[in-house]
Amino acid sequence: MTNTHKIRQLKSLVRLRQLQHDKSAKKLAVANMELTEAKEAMLISQARYQLVVEMQRKFRQTGSAINPLYYSHQLDAADTAKHFLDESITKWNQAKINKSASLNNFSFHYCQLNVAQNARTSAIAEYFALQEQCLLNDCSDQQSKSSTPAEITT
């Protein structure tokens, strides 16, 4: 009975690890999606910033008179774009760190799941080997009991 109890416990452990494994996989998928969104937002901010800087260069190269109010707004827009670009890079790096941590957590749970499955398999094999040994012992006992009275009567 203790072996069947062990097997039940190991099956429960494997089921628990499988659930944790699935939960980690979902978290990893969400982290990948967030990382993709952060990277896209960063690329958009970077493109806007480059556009503003390029507009300023074109105005300077042509020697056009720049309205100070317009120039001031353009500089403010460039500063704002740069701020959002830096913020996006920070968020992207944080998402990258979170993804790495999720991946490490995922692989850790996956290794634990493999260990639990191997333990369950070895426990089942041990249980069947013990069961087979008991059957062999019972058969040999039955044979010895049945052969002993036959020899006495003959």
C-alpha atoms as an extended CHARMM CRD file, in Angstrom:
* protein
*
       154  EXT
         1         1  MET       CA              0.0000000000        0.0000000000        0.0000000000  PROA      1               0.0000000000
         2         2  THR       CA              2.8320000000        2.4100000000        0.7180000000  PROA      2               0.0000000000
         3         3  ASN       CA              4.0940000000        2.0690000000       -2.8490000000  PROA      3               0.0000000000
         4         4  THR       CA              0.6770000000        2.9190000000       -4.2980000000  PROA      4               0.0000000000
         5         5  HSD       CA              0.5010000000        5.8420000000       -1.8750000000  PROA      5               0.0000000000
         6         6  LYS       CA              3.9440000000        6.9820000000       -3.0920000000  PROA      6               0.0000000000
         7         7  ILE       CA              2.8200000000        6.6450000000       -6.6880000000  PROA      7               0.0000000000
         8         8  ARG       CA             -0.3080000000        8.7000000000       -6.0020000000  PROA      8               0.0000000000
         9         9  GLN       CA              1.7850000000       11.3800000000       -4.3240000000  PROA      9               0.0000000000
        10        10  LEU       CA              4.2380000000       11.4480000000       -7.2240000000  PROA      10              0.0000000000
        11        11  LYS       CA              1.3790000000       11.6740000000       -9.7380000000  PROA      11              0.0000000000
        12        12  SER       CA             -0.0460000000       14.5990000000       -7.7820000000  PROA      12              0.0000000000
        13        13  LEU       CA              3.3810000000       16.2430000000       -7.7470000000  PROA      13              0.0000000000
        14        14  VAL       CA              3.7540000000       15.7370000000      -11.4960000000  PROA      14              0.0000000000
        15        15  ARG       CA              0.2760000000       17.2210000000      -12.0770000000  PROA      15              0.0000000000
        16        16  LEU       CA              1.1740000000       20.2060000000       -9.8990000000  PROA      16              0.0000000000
        17        17  ARG       CA              4.4560000000       20.7400000000      -11.7390000000  PROA      17              0.0000000000
        18        18  GLN       CA              2.6460000000       20.4550000000      -15.0780000000  PROA      18              0.0000000000
        19        19  LEU       CA              0.1900000000       23.1630000000      -13.9840000000  PROA      19              0.0000000000
        20        20  GLN       CA              3.0870000000       25.3910000000      -12.8750000000  PROA      20              0.0000000000
        21        21  HSD       CA              4.7950000000       24.6630000000      -16.1980000000  PROA      21              0.0000000000
        22        22  ASP       CA              1.6820000000       25.7290000000      -18.1470000000  PROA      22              0.0000000000
        23        23  LYS       CA              1.3020000000       28.8620000000      -15.9940000000  PROA      23              0.0000000000
        24        24  SER       CA              4.9650000000       29.7650000000      -16.6140000000  PROA      24              0.0000000000
        25        25  ALA       CA              4.4900000000       29.2380000000      -20.3450000000  PROA      25              0.0000000000
        26        26  LYS       CA              1.5210000000       31.6460000000      -20.3160000000  PROA      26              0.0000000000
        27        27  LYS       CA              3.5390000000       34.2240000000      -18.3690000000  PROA      27              0.0000000000
        28        28  LEU       CA              6.3720000000       33.8650000000      -20.8750000000  PROA      28              0.0000000000
        29        29  ALA       CA              3.9760000000       34.4040000000      -23.7910000000  PROA      29              0.0000000000
        30        30  VAL       CA              2.6050000000       37.5560000000      -22.1330000000  PROA      30              0.0000000000
        31        31  ALA       CA              6.1530000000       38.8040000000      -21.4660000000  PROA      31              0.0000000000
        32        32  ASN       CA              7.0630000000       38.2150000000      -25.1260000000  PROA      32              0.0000000000
        33        33  MET       CA              3.9880000000       40.1760000000      -26.2400000000  PROA      33              0.0000000000
        34        34  GLU       CA              4.8460000000       43.0630000000      -23.9030000000  PROA      34              0.0000000000
        35        35  LEU       CA              8.4220000000       43.0250000000      -25.1470000000  PROA      35              0.0000000000
        36        36  THR       CA              7.2460000000       43.2130000000      -28.7590000000  PROA      36              0.0000000000
        37        37  GLU       CA              4.9110000000       46.1270000000      -27.9570000000  PROA      37              0.0000000000
        38        38  ALA       CA              7.6570000000       47.9800000000      -26.0700000000  PROA      38              0.0000000000
        39        39  LYS       CA             10.0990000000       47.4730000000      -28.9260000000  PROA      39              0.0000000000
        40        40  GLU       CA              7.5440000000       48.7410000000      -31.4520000000  PROA      40              0.0000000000
        41        41  ALA       CA              6.8140000000       51.8230000000      -29.3330000000  PROA      41              0.0000000000
        42        42  MET       CA             10.5480000000       52.4780000000      -29.0010000000  PROA      42              0.0000000000
        43        43  LEU       CA             11.0560000000       52.2710000000      -32.7660000000  PROA      43              0.0000000000
        44        44  ILE       CA              8.1630000000       54.6850000000      -33.3660000000  PROA      44              0.0000000000
        45        45  SER       CA              9.5720000000       57.1820000000      -30.8630000000  PROA      45              0.0000000000
        46        46  GLN       CA             13.0220000000       56.8820000000      -32.3690000000  PROA      46              0.0000000000
        47        47  ALA       CA             11.6610000000       57.4870000000      -35.8830000000  PROA      47              0.0000000000
        48        48  ARG       CA              9.7560000000       60.5880000000      -34.7430000000  PROA      48              0.0000000000
        49        49  TYR       CA             12.8320000000       61.9680000000      -33.0290000000  PROA      49              0.0000000000
        50        50  GLN       CA             14.9800000000       61.3850000000      -36.1310000000  PROA      50              0.0000000000
        51        51  LEU       CA             12.3310000000       63.1330000000      -38.2470000000  PROA      51              0.0000000000
        52        52  VAL       CA             12.3630000000       66.2330000000      -36.0570000000  PROA      52              0.0000000000
        53        53  VAL       CA             16.1580000000       66.3760000000      -36.0340000000  PROA      53              0.0000000000
        54        54  GLU       CA             16.2300000000       65.9450000000      -39.8200000000  PROA      54              0.0000000000
        55        55  MET       CA             13.6950000000       68.7830000000      -40.2470000000  PROA      55              0.0000000000
        56        56  GLN       CA             15.9300000000       71.0770000000      -38.1940000000  PROA      56              0.0000000000
        57        57  ARG       CA             18.9440000000       70.1470000000      -40.3280000000  PROA      57              0.0000000000
        58        58  LYS       CA             17.0600000000       70.8810000000      -43.5580000000  PROA      58              0.0000000000
        59        59  PHE       CA             15.9990000000       74.3050000000      -42.3050000000  PROA      59              0.0000000000
        60        60  ARG       CA             19.6020000000       75.1310000000      -41.3860000000  PROA      60              0.0000000000
        61        61  GLN       CA             21.0220000000       73.8480000000      -44.7010000000  PROA      61              0.0000000000
        62        62  THR       CA             18.6490000000       75.8650000000      -46.8790000000  PROA      62              0.0000000000
        63        63  GLY       CA             19.3200000000       78.9840000000      -44.8750000000  PROA      63              0.0000000000
        64        64  SER       CA             15.6140000000       79.6040000000      -44.5050000000  PROA      64              0.0000000000
        65        65  ALA       CA             14.5180000000       82.0860000000      -41.9700000000  PROA      65              0.0000000000
        66        66  ILE       CA             13.1250000000       80.1910000000      -39.0350000000  PROA      66              0.0000000000
        67        67  ASN       CA             10.3580000000       81.7190000000      -37.0150000000  PROA      67              0.0000000000
        68        68  PRO       CA             11.6870000000       81.6930000000      -33.4270000000  PROA      68              0.0000000000
        69        69  LEU       CA              8.3220000000       80.5190000000      -32.1600000000  PROA      69              0.0000000000
        70        70  TYR       CA              8.3110000000       77.6540000000      -34.6680000000  PROA      70              0.0000000000
        71        71  TYR       CA             11.9490000000       76.8630000000      -33.8860000000  PROA      71              0.0000000000
        72        72  SER       CA             11.2030000000       76.8410000000      -30.1690000000  PROA      72              0.0000000000
        73        73  HSD       CA              8.2540000000       74.4740000000      -30.6790000000  PROA      73              0.0000000000
        74        74  GLN       CA             10.4020000000       72.2520000000      -32.8550000000  PROA      74              0.0000000000
        75        75  LEU       CA             13.0820000000       72.0730000000      -30.1760000000  PROA      75              0.0000000000
        76        76  ASP       CA             10.4610000000       71.3100000000      -27.5290000000  PROA      76              0.0000000000
        77        77  ALA       CA              9.0880000000       68.5790000000      -29.7550000000  PROA      77              0.0000000000
        78        78  ALA       CA             12.6040000000       67.1620000000      -30.2100000000  PROA      78              0.0000000000
        79        79  ASP       CA             13.1970000000       67.2150000000      -26.4500000000  PROA      79              0.0000000000
        80        80  THR       CA              9.8470000000       65.5280000000      -25.8260000000  PROA      80              0.0000000000
        81        81  ALA       CA             10.5590000000       62.9120000000      -28.4780000000  PROA      81              0.0000000000
        82        82  LYS       CA             13.9820000000       62.2720000000      -26.9510000000  PROA      82              0.0000000000
        83        83  HSD       CA             12.4080000000       61.9570000000      -23.4870000000  PROA      83              0.0000000000
        84        84  PHE       CA              9.8840000000       59.4210000000      -24.7560000000  PROA      84              0.0000000000
        85        85  LEU       CA             12.6250000000       57.5890000000      -26.6460000000  PROA      85              0.0000000000
        86        86  ASP       CA             14.7060000000       57.2840000000      -23.4670000000  PROA      86              0.0000000000
        87        87  GLU       CA             11.6230000000       56.1870000000      -21.5220000000  PROA      87              0.0000000000
        88        88  SER       CA             10.8300000000       53.5890000000      -24.1990000000  PROA      88              0.0000000000
        89        89  ILE       CA             14.3810000000       52.2590000000      -24.0860000000  PROA      89              0.0000000000
        90        90  THR       CA             14.1410000000       51.9500000000      -20.3060000000  PROA      90              0.0000000000
        91        91  LYS       CA             10.8150000000       50.1060000000      -20.5860000000  PROA      91              0.0000000000
        92        92  TRP       CA             12.2070000000       47.8530000000      -23.3100000000  PROA      92              0.0000000000
        93        93  ASN       CA             15.2440000000       46.9920000000      -21.1860000000  PROA      93              0.0000000000
        94        94  GLN       CA             12.9840000000       46.2780000000      -18.2060000000  PROA      94              0.0000000000
        95        95  ALA       CA             10.7720000000       44.0510000000      -20.3750000000  PROA      95              0.0000000000
        96        96  LYS       CA             13.9110000000       42.2680000000      -21.5910000000  PROA      96              0.0000000000
        97        97  ILE       CA             15.0290000000       41.6790000000      -17.9790000000  PROA      97              0.0000000000
        98        98  ASN       CA             11.5380000000       40.4330000000      -17.0490000000  PROA      98              0.0000000000
        99        99  LYS       CA             11.5190000000       38.0900000000      -20.0430000000  PROA      99              0.0000000000
       100       100  SER       CA             14.9000000000       36.7060000000      -19.0260000000  PROA      100             0.0000000000
       101       101  ALA       CA             13.6690000000       36.1290000000      -15.4660000000  PROA      101             0.0000000000
       102       102  SER       CA             10.5010000000       34.4610000000      -16.7740000000  PROA      102             0.0000000000
       103       103  LEU       CA             12.5910000000       32.2210000000      -19.0130000000  PROA      103             0.0000000000
       104       104  ASN       CA             14.8440000000       31.2450000000      -16.0930000000  PROA      104             0.0000000000
       105       105  ASN       CA             11.8030000000       30.5370000000      -13.9160000000  PROA      105             0.0000000000
       106       106  PHE       CA             10.2170000000       28.5330000000      -16.7430000000  PROA      106             0.0000000000
       107       107  SER       CA             13.3320000000       26.3870000000      -17.2590000000  PROA      107             0.0000000000
       108       108  PHE       CA             13.6610000000       25.8440000000      -13.4860000000  PROA      108             0.0000000000
       109       109  HSD       CA             10.0770000000       24.5280000000      -13.2440000000  PROA      109             0.0000000000
       110       110  TYR       CA             10.6190000000       22.4200000000      -16.3660000000  PROA      110             0.0000000000
       111       111  CYS       CA             13.6920000000       20.7820000000      -14.7540000000  PROA      111             0.0000000000
       112       112  GLN       CA             11.6950000000       20.1350000000      -11.5820000000  PROA      112             0.0000000000
       113       113  LEU       CA              8.9480000000       18.5650000000      -13.6910000000  PROA      113             0.0000000000
       114       114  ASN       CA             11.4920000000       16.2360000000      -15.3400000000  PROA      114             0.0000000000
       115       115  VAL       CA             12.8580000000       15.2090000000      -11.9360000000  PROA      115             0.0000000000
       116       116  ALA       CA              9.3400000000       14.4900000000      -10.6570000000  PROA      116             0.0000000000
       117       117  GLN       CA              8.4810000000       12.4710000000      -13.7620000000  PROA      117             0.0000000000
       118       118  ASN       CA             11.6830000000       10.4520000000      -13.4660000000  PROA      118             0.0000000000
       119       119  ALA       CA             10.9880000000        9.7860000000       -9.7840000000  PROA      119             0.0000000000
       120       120  ARG       CA              7.4530000000        8.6720000000      -10.6030000000  PROA      120             0.0000000000
       121       121  THR       CA              8.6840000000        6.3530000000      -13.3650000000  PROA      121             0.0000000000
       122       122  SER       CA             11.3340000000        4.7820000000      -11.1280000000  PROA      122             0.0000000000
       123       123  ALA       CA              8.7850000000        4.3420000000       -8.3010000000  PROA      123             0.0000000000
       124       124  ILE       CA              6.3730000000        2.6020000000      -10.6700000000  PROA      124             0.0000000000
       125       125  ALA       CA              9.1570000000        0.3590000000      -11.9840000000  PROA      125             0.0000000000
       126       126  GLU       CA             10.2110000000       -0.4550000000       -8.4200000000  PROA      126             0.0000000000
       127       127  TYR       CA              6.6000000000       -1.2150000000       -7.4810000000  PROA      127             0.0000000000
       128       128  PHE       CA              6.1630000000       -3.5840000000      -10.4240000000  PROA      128             0.0000000000
       129       129  ALA       CA              9.5020000000       -5.2720000000       -9.6700000000  PROA      129             0.0000000000
       130       130  LEU       CA              8.4060000000       -5.8160000000       -6.0590000000  PROA      130             0.0000000000
       131       131  GLN       CA              5.0240000000       -7.1100000000       -7.2270000000  PROA      131             0.0000000000
       132       132  GLU       CA              6.7100000000       -9.5250000000       -9.6230000000  PROA      132             0.0000000000
       133       133  GLN       CA              9.0870000000      -10.6830000000       -6.8880000000  PROA      133             0.0000000000
       134       134  CYS       CA              6.1250000000      -11.3080000000       -4.5590000000  PROA      134             0.0000000000
       135       135  LEU       CA              4.3730000000      -13.3270000000       -7.2690000000  PROA      135             0.0000000000
       136       136  LEU       CA              7.5270000000      -15.3740000000       -7.8590000000  PROA      136             0.0000000000
       137       137  ASN       CA              7.8590000000      -15.9800000000       -4.1190000000  PROA      137             0.0000000000
       138       138  ASP       CA              4.1860000000      -17.0120000000       -3.8950000000  PROA      138             0.0000000000
       139       139  CYS       CA              4.5840000000      -19.3580000000       -6.8760000000  PROA      139             0.0000000000
       140       140  SER       CA              7.7070000000      -20.9590000000       -5.4160000000  PROA      140             0.0000000000
       141       141  ASP       CA              5.9350000000      -21.3420000000       -2.0430000000  PROA      141             0.0000000000
       142       142  GLN       CA              2.9410000000      -22.9370000000       -3.7900000000  PROA      142             0.0000000000
       143       143  GLN       CA              5.2270000000      -25.2990000000       -5.7070000000  PROA      143             0.0000000000
       144       144  SER       CA              7.1670000000      -26.2780000000       -2.6120000000  PROA      144             0.0000000000
       145       145  LYS       CA              3.9290000000      -26.9180000000       -0.6800000000  PROA      145             0.0000000000
       146       146  SER       CA              2.3610000000      -28.9330000000       -3.4950000000  PROA      146             0.0000000000
       147       147  SER       CA              5.5420000000      -30.9820000000       -4.2250000000  PROA      147             0.0000000000
       148       148  THR       CA              6.2720000000      -31.8610000000       -0.5760000000  PROA      148             0.0000000000
       149       149  PRO       CA              3.0220000000      -33.8380000000        0.1500000000  PROA      149             0.0000000000
       150       150  ALA       CA              3.3170000000      -35.6840000000       -3.1890000000  PROA      150             0.0000000000
       151       151  GLU       CA              6.7760000000      -36.9330000000       -2.3180000000  PROA      151             0.0000000000
       152       152  ILE       CA              5.6230000000      -38.0810000000        1.1430000000  PROA      152             0.0000000000
       153       153  THR       CA              2.7070000000      -40.1460000000       -0.2300000000  PROA      153             0.0000000000
       154       154  THR       CA              4.7930000000      -41.9310000000       -2.8760000000  PROA      154             0.0000000000
